[in-house]
Amino acid sequence: MHLREMLGRKAPTAPRARNVSPRPAPGAPAQRSLRMARRLLRIGTAALCTPQAANRFGLAEQCFRRALHILQDVVGTVHPMVAQVTSQIAGACDRQDNHDEAETFHLRGLAIQQAVHWPRTMCDHVALLSLAAHYGRRGKLDLRDAILERVRQTDMCSCRRGN
C-alpha cells in the first residue's frame, strides 16, 4: 500500500514531468537525499496528526526511521537534524508502547545534542521534558523528578541564541 493511500489521500496517477538539466550541480545527490528526508518527515508528522489513518504511529515511525538513515548518510551521525529525527522516532515508539526502544532513542537524541555543542536552546528543554514524560509514564518517578529539577535549574533566559 502506498503511503498516501494509508493517510487517506489519493495517490497520483502519473509522475509529474520535470526539467532535467544535462549537468547536475555539485552536491545534487545530497540535495535530493535531503529533500527526500524532509518529505518523509512531513509524511510521518502528517501520519501522527491524522486520526483516521490505520496504524498511524507505525507509519510515522517507519517514515522517521527512513529519514534518519538518509540524514545519517548525508550529514553524518552527529548533527542537530539527526538529533531531532531521533527524538521523533522516540515519540512514535512511545505512542506504540515500545518503551524500551523509545528510551534508547530519547537518550541517543540527547547525547547527539550534547555532542554537537550547540548553545542551549528550547529544543534541549523539549527533549528533556519528553524524556521526563517518558519516565513518568513508565513509573520511574525518581528519574523524572531529577530531569525536571535539571530543567528548573537551567535559566530559561540563557536558552536564547548567543548566550
Secondary structure, 3 states (H helix, E strand, C coil): CCHHHHCCCCCCCCCCCCCCCCCCCCCHHHHHHHHHHHHHHHHHHHHHHCCCCCCHHHHHHHHHHHHHHHHHHHHCCCCHHHHHHHHHHHHHHHHCCCHHHHHHHHHHHHHHHHHHCCCCCHHHHHHHHHHHHHHHHHCCHHHHHHHHHHHHHCCHHHHCCCC
